[in-house]
Amino acid sequence: MKKMEKTLKALANRRRLLILKSLKQNREASVAEIASEISLSFKATSKHLGILSGADIIEREQRGLQMFYRLSRDQESAVKHIISLL
């Protein structure tokens, strides 16, 4: 139940839904690319990405000095369904 609550809280934010929509369309993006696309500061975008990553909704990979994000391959069916609606 705690995991589901954490997941639902992570999804219950307009900015985080925009991030997921962006990652759905682009497959993968850096923090700067996502921040630019959703018109949000780098710092605020990083915070939202951290919440989504902590809920196992997205995955991250560091390459050099940049962090890249993509949708997690191991999402729960409810999360997959919500992302399909975006």
N, C-alpha and C positions, 0 to 999 in steps of 0.2 A: 504494500500500500504506500509506503514512503517513497519508493521509486516512482510510482505513478504520480504522486503529488508533486514531486520535484520536476517531473517531465511536464505536467500540466502548467505549473508555475512558469517554467521556462518558455512555454508556448504562448502564454497569456500576455503578450506584449507586442504592440504594433511594429516596433523597430526590429525585434527579433524575427517576426514573421517576414518582414522585408528582407532580412538577411537570408533567411531560408529560401525565399523566392529567388533571390539573386544567385544563390549557390545551386539551386535547381536548374536555372537557366545556363549558368556558366560552368558548372561542374566543379570548378576550383577557382579560388581567388585569394589574393593577399589581403591583409587587413586594410592597407591603403586603398586597394581597388574597391573593396566592399564599402569602406567609409565614403569614398567618392560617389559610388553609385546610389547610396541611400541618403546622401547629404547629411552626414553626421561626422563629428570630430573623430580623429584617430583613437583618442583615449576612450570615448564613450563606446565606439564600435568594439574596441578590444574588450571592454567590460561585458558587453552583450555576447560577444563570441565566447568569452570565458564561461558564462552561464549556460549557453547552449552546449559547449564542450563538456561541462561538468554534468550535464544531464544525458550525456552520450547520444546527443542528437547530431552533432557534427564531430569530425575528426580534424586534427591539426598535424602539420608536419613542418618542421623548421628546415629551411634551405638557406644556408649562409646567414645573413642578418634578418631575413624575412620569414614570417610565419604564414603558411598557406592553409586554407580551410576548405573542406569539402563535406558533403553530407555523409553521415556514418553509414557503413554497409550493414551494420547490425542494429537496425532500428526496430522498435516494436511496431506491430501492425497498426496500432492507433496513430502513431507518429507518421508512418508512411501514408496513411489515409489523409491526415491533415495536410501534409506537404503536397499530396496530389491535388488538393483543392486550391492551392496557391497559383 
